[in-house]
Amino acid sequence: MTRTEYLNQLEAYLMKLPQSDRIEAMDYFKELFDDAGPEGEEDLMASLGSPKEAAHDVLTTLLDKKINEEKSAKNNRQILWIALLALLAAPIGIPVGIGLLMAIIGIFIAAVSILIAFFAVSVAGIVLGAVLLFESFYVLVESTSAFVLIFGGGLLAIGASSLVLVATSYVTRFFGLLVLRLIQWILNRGKRGERHA
């Protein structure tokens, strides 16, 4: 591998870094290659490791530096972003990233399943309440107290199920907005990445 190929691959791994940090890191590596000269490039590349390993070292060092700096809201976002990049640049980064993605998808599926279950239970409760109201009139002739009990149970089932249905609709609306915001955020991050490229 030549110096140019090494530096190009390294820069590709560091592309998501803030521009000032990426330029500083690339200047450092170019300086290392200049100091090593053409005859020392092979030894330098052997000591640095692959471009991915060198990028991991840069990201880890930058993460430590950012953590030690003054903390602010923007700095916290940068630290989180650099930590994620460092994790993905590590040899185990891709399997961990896939695992996190699968966990997020699993949580999403579980949440949707729970919402569907609450919706089904509320609809079943409303139907049960309507059946109880209808059935209460059959026992009216035999016993007034049984009529009141069954009629009240029907009203209770309809009322409680209606409350659960309303609460489920609000939670579903909130969850839908949350998913839309997440998609919007991802698309905006992609547009910003295209502008910087």
C-alpha positions in Angstrom: 0.0 0.0 0.0 1.3 3.4 -0.9 1.3 6.5 1.3 -1.5 8.1 -0.9 -3.7 5.0 -0.6 -3.1 4.8 3.1 -4.0 8.5 3.7 -7.0 8.3 1.4 -8.4 5.3 3.3 -7.7 6.9 6.6 -9.5 10.1 5.5 -12.5 8.0 4.4 -12.7 6.5 7.9 -12.5 10.0 9.5 -14.9 11.7 7.1 -17.7 12.0 9.6 -15.6 14.0 12.1 -16.0 17.7 12.4 -13.9 19.3 9.6 -11.4 21.0 11.9 -10.7 17.8 13.8 -10.4 15.8 10.5 -8.0 18.3 9.0 -5.9 18.3 12.2 -5.7 14.5 12.2 -4.8 14.3 8.5 -2.1 17.0 8.9 -0.6 15.0 11.8 -0.5 11.8 9.6 0.9 13.7 6.6 3.6 15.1 8.9 4.4 11.6 10.2 4.8 10.3 6.6 7.0 13.4 5.7 9.3 12.7 8.7 9.5 9.0 7.8 10.4 9.7 4.2 9.8 7.4 1.2 12.2 4.7 2.6 10.5 4.7 6.1 6.9 4.6 4.9 6.5 0.8 5.1 7.8 0.8 8.7 5.5 3.7 9.6 2.5 1.9 8.1 3.4 -1.3 10.0 3.6 0.6 13.3 0.4 2.6 12.7 -1.6 -0.6 11.7 -4.3 -0.6 9.0 -6.0 2.7 8.2 -9.1 1.5 10.1 -6.9 0.8 13.2 -5.3 4.2 12.9 -8.7 5.9 12.5 -9.8 4.0 15.7 -6.8 5.4 17.6 -7.5 8.9 16.3 -11.2 8.7 17.3 -10.4 7.3 20.7 -7.8 10.0 21.4 -10.2 12.7 20.2 -12.9 11.3 22.4 -10.7 11.4 25.4 -9.7 15.0 24.5 -13.4 16.1 24.1 -14.4 14.5 27.4 -11.6 16.4 29.2 -12.6 19.7 27.6 -15.2 22.0 29.0 -18.7 20.4 28.9 -21.5 22.1 27.0 -24.6 20.8 25.1 -22.8 21.0 21.7 -19.7 19.4 23.1 -21.9 16.5 24.6 -23.3 15.9 21.2 -19.8 15.8 19.6 -18.6 13.4 22.3 -21.6 11.1 21.7 -21.0 11.3 17.9 -17.2 10.6 18.2 -17.9 7.8 20.7 -20.2 6.2 18.2 -17.7 6.6 15.4 -14.9 5.1 17.6 -17.1 2.2 18.4 -17.9 1.6 14.7 -14.2 1.9 13.8 -13.2 -0.8 16.3 -12.9 -4.3 14.9 -16.1 -5.3 16.8 -17.9 -2.1 15.8 -20.0 -3.4 12.9 -21.5 -6.4 14.8 -22.2 -4.1 17.8 -23.9 -1.6 15.4 -26.0 -4.3 13.9 -26.9 -5.5 17.4 -28.0 -2.0 18.4 -30.0 -1.6 15.2 -31.7 -5.0 15.8 -32.5 -4.0 19.5 -34.1 -0.7 18.3 -36.1 -2.6 15.7 -37.2 -5.1 18.4 -38.3 -2.3 20.7 -40.2 -0.7 17.9 -42.0 -4.0 17.1 -42.8 -4.6 20.8 -44.2 -1.1 21.2 -46.4 -1.5 18.1 -47.6 -5.0 19.4 -48.5 -3.6 22.8 -50.5 -0.7 21.1 -52.3 -3.2 18.9 -53.1 -5.4 21.9 -54.5 -2.5 23.9 -56.6 -1.5 20.9 -58.0 -5.0 20.6 -58.7 -5.3 24.3 -60.6 -2.0 24.3 -62.7 -2.9 21.2 -63.4 -6.3 22.8 -64.5 -4.5 26.1 -66.8 -2.2 24.2 -68.4 -5.2 22.4 -68.7 -7.1 25.7 -70.3 -4.1 27.3 -72.9 -3.9 24.5 -73.6 -7.6 24.8 -74.1 -7.2 28.6 -76.4 -4.3 28.1 -78.5 -6.3 25.6 -78.5 -9.4 27.9 -79.6 -7.4 30.9 -83.0 -6.9 29.4 -83.6 -10.7 29.4 -83.3 -10.9 33.1 -85.3 -7.8 33.8 -88.6 -9.8 34.1 -87.0 -12.3 36.6 -84.9 -10.1 38.8 -84.5 -6.3 39.1 -81.3 -6.6 41.0 -79.7 -8.9 38.4 -80.8 -6.5 35.7 -79.1 -3.6 37.6 -76.0 -5.6 38.1 -75.6 -6.8 34.5 -76.6 -3.4 33.1 -74.1 -1.7 35.4 -71.4 -4.2 34.4 -72.1 -3.4 30.7 -71.9 0.3 31.3 -68.6 -0.2 33.3 -67.1 -2.3 30.5 -68.0 0.2 27.8 -66.7 3.2 29.9 -63.5 1.6 31.0 -62.8 0.3 27.4 -63.5 3.7 26.0 -61.0 5.3 28.3 -58.4 2.7 27.4 -59.2 3.3 23.7 -58.8 7.0 24.0 -55.5 6.6 26.0 -54.2 4.2 23.4 -55.0 6.6 20.6 -53.1 9.4 22.3 -50.1 7.1 22.9 -50.3 5.9 19.3 -50.3 9.5 18.0 -47.3 10.4 20.3 -45.5 7.2 19.1 -46.2 8.1 15.5 -44.9 11.6 15.9 -41.8 10.3 17.6 -41.1 7.9 14.7 -41.7 10.8 12.2 -39.3 13.0 14.1 -36.7 10.3 14.1 -37.1 9.8 10.4 -36.9 13.5 9.8 -33.8 13.8 11.9 -32.1 10.9 10.0 -33.0 12.5 6.7 -31.7 15.9 7.8 -28.4 14.3 9.0 -28.1 12.7 5.6 -28.6 16.0 3.8 -26.0 17.7 6.0 -23.6 14.8 5.3 -24.1 15.3 1.5 -23.5 19.0 1.7 -20.2 18.5 3.6 -19.0 15.8 1.1 
